[in-house]
Every structure is written in C-alpha cells, then in structure tokens.
C-alpha cells in the first residue's frame, strides 16, 4: 500500500464529504477510492469513517488522523518543492484567487505583467466571489475585500474600497440628484444583490446608521450588469468604487450621496506564512503589492 497516496485519498474524502466526490476530484474510480480507504483502515487497525448511505462522518480516530495527514503531506510537498528549486528561484505553479471584478480589472493586469518577466512561473488565477479556504483548496494567495477574521494566516493590506451610489448624467438631468437618502423613494434603483438588499439600502453619517427603503426596478447578480443598467439610464445603483472607476472617469456615471457613504473597507493579500514561503510566492508578493496599492488608490 502506498501510504502517502492513501492519505491523499483520505483527505479528499474528508474535504468532499463522500467517496464518489473524492473519486471525481482525484479522477479515480469509486471502487479504487473505497479499496484504498479500506486498506488504510486495515493498516491502522482503526476505523476512520462512520459510513452511511448519505454521508461520511469522521470517527474520533479519523479526526486526529486528518491533522497528521495534512502535516505529513505538506512536509513532503515542501521537500519536493525544495528539491525542484522552488526555494532557490521562482518557478512552478502559483494559485491565486480574487473577487471576479477586482480580479479582472486589477489582479489580472498585474499578473500578466508578472508572468512576462518570470517565464518559469505559471499562475492559475481563480476568479470568484466565494470565499475559499486556502489550505483545503490548495491556494497560495487570496485577495480579499472586507475586514478579516482572526486567523493564523498573514494579511498584507493593499488598499481600501468604498460603496458608492451613482447614475447616468441623463438620468440625473431628468429626475434630479438626490440630496438625502430619503430622496431615493422618488428614484428608480438597480440593486446588485451581492452587495445590497433589493428593498432597502443602508447609510451612515456621523456614526449613525439609517436604513432607507428603495424601489428596485431591476435586481441583478453581477456588478457589471448593475453598472451597465445605470449607464443606460435605468436608475441609480450601488456598487464598489473600483467597479465604476472607468465609468466615472469618462463621465458616463456620476456619484450621488457622497456624504452618506459607508466607511471604506480594506483590501488585503492573504497567505500562510507559518511555513517557509516558496520563492514564487514571495516574488509575486513583492511584485504585486506596490502595483495593487497604486491601482486601488487610483480607483478610490
């Protein structure tokens, strides 16, 4: 039995929640997954899972073994990277995740620039608004928007963004510019449902928060759609500052209710610094940090 391979199969089953899902993740037949786990349990003389028709549940022994497997496989991976030269020169694949629009507008251009001068590094850039677990999803670096929970990960702040309300010049010419949040009752709105509720928007002034009812003529699931609808003159929308920086720059959108914007939120680079950083990650951090700071400052 290949114990390292069996450990990897065991962790895949834990992370995915089922043997069939582990097989799909590893591109391995279900019968092979089941056999490897059975052989591992026989070798350990311990049951790792309580199996049912619906899910896998770790036993006490299984929960203890998860941490040991992760540590062992990480040590082996570190040793292989060291032999391959990842700690002496930047090389290998770097996995980076970022929110979709922030990633497309700012992380992608910086990454392209980085790749042009580091031919031995490849980057897998995963754009999505779902928060991923760096260890479970094997991610080297995450770009996050918002306050970060306390964790064992290291965060480097690269800037701030803010929520803004905007509309097209043609819309404001026809319907007027709102002066107070309560004025939104008389306006059509476009709500980006990942950021604001469709029936009310929150505002802050002098540390006091108010909730204002709004009428959403359109509710969309992406920031790009909300921005496009606002440019088309459908109504006011609320998005994040970098998402409309270009539209504001060319004058296709204008800001409203600036005095009632919520406090800016941080943008951070998040990575695991508890172990020795591969040179590819350290090099990318040194390269990307000042460039992202400059870009985000310009987009505020």
C-alpha positions in Angstrom: 0.0 0.0 0.0 1.2 3.5 -0.9 0.5 5.3 2.4 1.0 8.8 1.0 -1.4 8.0 -1.8 -3.9 6.6 0.7 -3.5 9.7 2.9 -4.3 11.9 -0.1 -7.4 9.8 -0.9 -8.5 10.0 2.8 -8.1 13.8 2.8 -10.1 14.1 -0.4 -12.9 12.1 1.1 -12.9 14.4 4.2 -12.9 17.6 2.1 -15.6 16.5 -0.4 -17.8 14.6 2.1 -18.2 11.4 0.1 -16.3 8.6 -1.6 -17.8 9.3 -5.0 -17.0 13.1 -4.8 -13.4 12.2 -3.8 -13.2 9.9 -6.8 -14.3 12.7 -9.1 -11.9 15.1 -7.5 -9.0 12.7 -7.9 -10.2 11.3 -11.3 -10.2 7.8 -9.6 -12.8 5.1 -9.8 -15.1 4.8 -6.8 -14.0 1.2 -6.3 -10.4 2.3 -6.1 -11.2 5.0 -3.6 -13.1 2.6 -1.4 -10.3 0.0 -1.6 -7.6 2.4 -0.7 -9.5 3.7 2.4 -10.3 0.1 3.5 -6.6 -0.8 3.1 -5.6 2.3 5.1 -8.0 1.4 7.9 -6.7 -2.1 8.0 -3.1 -0.9 8.2 -4.0 1.5 11.1 -6.2 -1.1 12.8 -8.8 1.7 13.3 -12.0 2.9 11.6 -11.6 6.4 10.2 -15.2 6.9 9.0 -18.7 6.1 10.1 -20.3 5.3 6.7 -24.0 5.8 5.9 -25.9 5.9 2.7 -25.9 9.7 2.7 -22.6 10.9 4.1 -19.3 10.2 5.8 -18.7 11.1 9.4 -15.2 11.1 10.9 -14.6 8.9 14.0 -12.5 10.3 16.8 -9.5 8.5 15.4 -10.3 9.9 11.9 -10.4 13.5 13.3 -7.0 13.0 14.9 -5.6 11.5 11.7 -6.7 14.4 9.5 -4.3 16.8 11.1 -1.5 14.3 10.9 -2.1 13.6 7.2 -2.2 17.3 6.3 1.1 17.9 8.2 2.8 14.9 6.6 1.7 15.7 3.0 2.6 19.3 3.4 6.1 18.4 4.6 6.5 16.0 1.6 5.3 18.8 -0.7 7.8 21.2 0.8 10.6 18.8 0.4 9.7 18.2 -3.3 9.5 21.9 -3.9 12.9 22.4 -2.3 14.5 19.7 -4.5 12.7 21.2 -7.6 14.2 24.6 -6.9 11.1 26.5 -5.8 13.0 27.9 -2.8 16.1 28.9 -4.8 14.4 30.5 -7.9 10.8 31.5 -8.7 9.3 28.5 -10.6 6.3 26.3 -10.6 2.5 27.0 -10.4 1.1 29.7 -8.2 -2.6 29.6 -7.4 -4.2 33.0 -6.7 -7.9 33.7 -6.0 -9.7 37.1 -6.2 -13.2 38.5 -6.4 -14.4 38.5 -10.0 -14.4 42.2 -11.0 -11.4 43.1 -8.8 -9.6 40.2 -10.3 -10.4 41.1 -13.9 -9.7 44.9 -13.6 -6.6 44.8 -11.3 -5.2 41.4 -10.4 -5.2 40.1 -14.0 -3.2 43.0 -15.4 -0.6 42.8 -12.6 -0.4 39.0 -13.1 0.2 39.3 -16.8 3.0 41.8 -16.2 4.5 39.5 -13.6 4.4 36.5 -16.0 6.2 38.4 -18.7 9.3 38.7 -16.5 9.1 35.3 -14.8 9.0 32.7 -17.5 9.4 29.7 -15.1 6.3 30.6 -13.1 2.7 29.7 -14.1 -0.3 31.2 -12.4 -3.8 29.7 -12.0 -6.0 32.7 -11.3 -9.3 31.7 -9.8 -11.9 34.5 -10.0 -15.0 34.1 -7.9 -16.9 35.9 -5.1 -17.0 32.7 -2.9 -14.5 32.8 0.0 -12.2 29.8 -0.4 -10.2 28.0 2.3 -6.5 28.4 1.3 -5.4 25.1 2.8 -8.4 23.0 1.7 -8.4 24.4 -1.9 -4.6 24.5 -2.2 -4.5 28.2 -2.8 -1.2 30.1 -2.4 -2.6 33.7 -2.2 -6.1 35.2 -1.8 -7.1 38.8 -2.4 -10.0 39.6 0.0 -12.3 42.6 0.4 -13.5 43.4 3.9 -12.5 43.0 7.5 -10.7 39.7 8.0 -11.5 37.3 10.9 -8.7 36.4 13.3 -6.8 33.5 11.8 -3.3 32.0 11.6 -2.9 33.5 8.1 -0.9 36.6 7.3 -2.6 39.6 5.7 -1.0 42.5 3.9 -3.2 45.5 3.3 -3.0 46.9 -0.3 -5.8 49.5 -0.2 -9.4 50.3 0.5 -12.6 50.4 -1.4 -15.9 52.0 -0.7 -19.6 51.5 -1.7 -20.8 54.3 -4.0 -24.2 55.3 -5.4 -24.2 56.5 -9.0 -26.4 57.2 -12.0 -26.0 58.5 -15.5 -25.9 62.2 -16.3 -29.1 61.7 -18.5 -30.9 60.1 -15.5 -30.0 62.9 -13.2 -31.0 65.5 -15.8 -34.4 64.0 -16.0 -35.0 63.0 -12.3 -32.8 65.3 -10.3 -29.9 64.5 -7.9 -30.9 63.0 -4.5 -29.6 65.1 -1.6 -30.6 62.8 1.2 -31.0 59.0 1.5 -34.8 59.5 1.9 -34.9 61.1 -1.5 -34.4 57.6 -3.0 -38.1 57.0 -2.5 -38.7 59.1 -5.6 -36.0 57.3 -7.7 -35.7 54.1 -9.6 -32.9 51.8 -8.4 -30.8 48.9 -9.7 -29.8 46.5 -7.0 -26.7 44.3 -7.1 -27.9 41.6 -4.8 -24.5 40.5 -3.6 -24.0 44.0 -2.1 -27.4 45.5 -1.1 -30.9 44.3 -0.3 -33.4 44.9 -3.1 -35.9 46.7 -0.8 -33.6 48.9 1.4 -30.1 50.4 1.4 -28.1 51.2 4.5 -26.4 54.6 5.0 -24.0 56.0 7.6 -23.4 59.6 8.8 -21.8 60.8 12.0 -21.6 57.1 13.1 -25.4 56.8 12.8 -26.8 54.1 10.5 -30.1 54.5 8.8 -32.0 52.1 6.5 -33.8 53.7 3.6 -36.5 51.9 1.6 -35.8 51.7 -2.2 -37.7 50.6 -5.2 -35.5 48.3 -7.3 -36.7 48.4 -10.9 -34.0 45.8 -11.7 -32.2 43.3 -9.5 -29.0 41.7 -10.9 -26.5 39.2 -9.7 -23.3 40.8 -11.1 -21.8 44.2 -10.7 -21.2 44.5 -14.4 -24.9 44.2 -15.1 -25.7 46.8 -12.4 -23.2 49.3 -13.9 -24.4 48.7 -17.5 -28.1 49.3 -16.4 -27.1 52.5 -14.6 -25.1 53.8 -17.7 -28.2 53.0 -19.8 -30.2 55.4 -17.6 -32.5 52.9 -15.9 -31.8 54.2 -12.4 -29.4 54.6 -9.5 -27.2 51.7 -8.5 -24.9 50.9 -5.6 -21.6 49.1 -6.3 -18.0 49.2 -5.1 -15.8 52.1 -6.1 -13.4 50.2 -8.4 -16.3 48.7 -10.3 -17.3 52.1 -11.7 -13.9 53.9 -11.7 -13.7 53.9 -15.5 -17.3 55.0 -16.0 -16.8 57.9 -13.6 -13.5 58.8 -15.3 -15.2 59.1 -18.8 -18.3 60.7 -17.4 -20.9 58.0 -18.2 -21.8 57.9 -14.5 -21.8 60.4 -11.7 -21.7 59.9 -7.9 -24.6 60.8 -5.6 -25.0 60.9 -1.8 -21.2 61.1 -1.2 -21.7 62.4 2.4 -23.6 59.2 3.3 -21.2 56.6 2.1 -20.4 53.8 4.4 -16.8 53.6 5.8 -14.2 52.2 3.4 -13.3 48.6 3.7 -9.8 47.1 3.4 -8.4 45.0 0.5 -5.8 42.5 1.7 -3.5 39.9 0.4 -3.9 36.7 2.5 -1.4 33.9 2.7 0.0 31.3 5.0 3.4 32.5 6.4 3.7 29.8 9.1 5.9 27.7 6.8 8.7 28.8 4.6 7.3 30.7 1.6 8.2 29.3 -1.8 10.2 31.9 -3.8 7.4 32.1 -6.5 5.0 33.4 -3.8 7.5 35.8 -2.2 8.4 37.2 -5.6 4.8 37.6 -6.6 4.0 39.4 -3.3 7.0 41.8 -3.7 5.9 42.5 -7.3 2.1 42.7 -6.9 1.8 44.6 -3.5 3.0 48.1 -4.6 1.3 47.8 -8.0 -2.1 46.8 -6.5 -1.7 49.6 -4.0 -1.2 52.1 -6.8 -4.1 50.8 -8.8 -6.6 50.7 -5.9 -5.6 54.2 -4.8 -6.4 55.5 -8.3 -9.7 53.6 -8.3 -10.9 55.1 -4.9 
